[in-house]
Amino acid sequence: MRRGHEVRKQWEANSLTRGPQAKPVGKTPRLAVSGERELLSRSDEIQAQTYLANPNLSQARIVYLKDCSLPLNSQYSLLFLLYTMYKSYNRQPNVKLVNADPAQIYSNMSPTPICMGGQATIHTCRHPSTGRRMAVKRICLPRSLSEKQKTRQMAINEAAALASCKCASVVRLADSNIYEAYDSVFIIMEYVSGRTLYEALIRHRRPFEEPEIVKILKDVVDALMEVHDHDMAHCDIKSDNIILGDDGTARLIDFGFVSMANSEKDASPHGQYQYWAPEVAAHLDTMHMPSRDIWALGIMTLEMLQQGQLSSGAMDSWEYMQHLATNPIPSIPSYSSPALRNFIERCLDVDPDTRATASELHRHSIFEEQSSYESPTDSD
């Protein structure tokens, strides 16, 4: 913001020698999306306090705020705009789609998946030089050309999101190339030895102890803070998408529904309906994408307290949406500590505007005195 005021002061000083400048008439002109040729040749004055780069996974968009009048073709605003665009593009991971068979590059590609989902299966392979075991996500492409392109873009978004996140609690992208072959796209990631949180809950046959829950929550909150700091939302937080590694670290996986925060185009419900926030179920979530992750985290915390039982019980998606409209806040077990109860309540705030953020949860008192933790993957 300071830079915008400095530019304005410099412009005002220079304008004293040039005389008054013409003011725009009618609507403030739209600032073109980066990549449009007329962007740098426009001579209209644009109402802007500063030029901000919104690093969308697919393209950088330039947005503007009011309170400062700068002609786009002035040397100061032009240089500042170019610098901002450079920073925006520089932040975007270099992920690309290539037509190649990953089995020709990586050895020991397993034909049998180790995990299966909706459109995707997870296989393993070996790195050609190190021999390290890797995970391969294979996503089948639909027959429809439009749906095929949409699936490709989702794979690119997923890989770009993984490449952006450097947190140890987020699974790492191992190859910046996304491979397309056999009517499928392939994403190469690090292999994490362990089991999902859902599998651990089922095998545990008892609710998790609070120290175990707190340790898992700390890792997941770290992951969400990293994701949200990059202006993204995971949009599919659930116990199936948390891997409890043999090293005791919980990792966030499956960024297939990842979306940019404050993006209306991806506001439709994604993921498992039992984790939907009230505003998502009501199709009202157009501006609070990261907040849906926080609500889902609260539901997942209750799941750990209740031995894998979700608050929705046996309700189908329609019944659950009706239930959310009248009884949005699930009951919290009485045996939970006051700190954990407060953590859940902050996650399950019905109002997405006042719901906790990942940064707030990271500073929660529940993490101040974190007890020693034994991974549930090590015991049954």
Secondary structure, DSSP 8 states (H G I E B T S, - for coil): -HHHHHHHHHHHHHHHHH-------SS------TT-GGGGT--SEEE-S-EEEEE-SS-EEEEE-SS-EEETTSHHHHHHHHHHHHHHHHHS---EEEE--GGGTSBS--SS-SEE-SSEEEEEEE-TTT--EEEEEEEE--SSHHHHHHHHHHHHHHHHHHHH---TTB--B--SEEEEETTEEEEEEE---EEEHHHHHHHH-S---HHHHHHHHHHHHHHHHHHHHTTEE----SGGGEEEETTS-EEE---TT-EETT-GGG-S--S-GGG--HHHHTT--SS-HHHHHHHHHHHHHHHHHTTT--TTTT--HHHHHHHHHH--S----TTS-HHHHHHHHHHT-S-TTTS--HHHHHT-GGGTT------GGG--
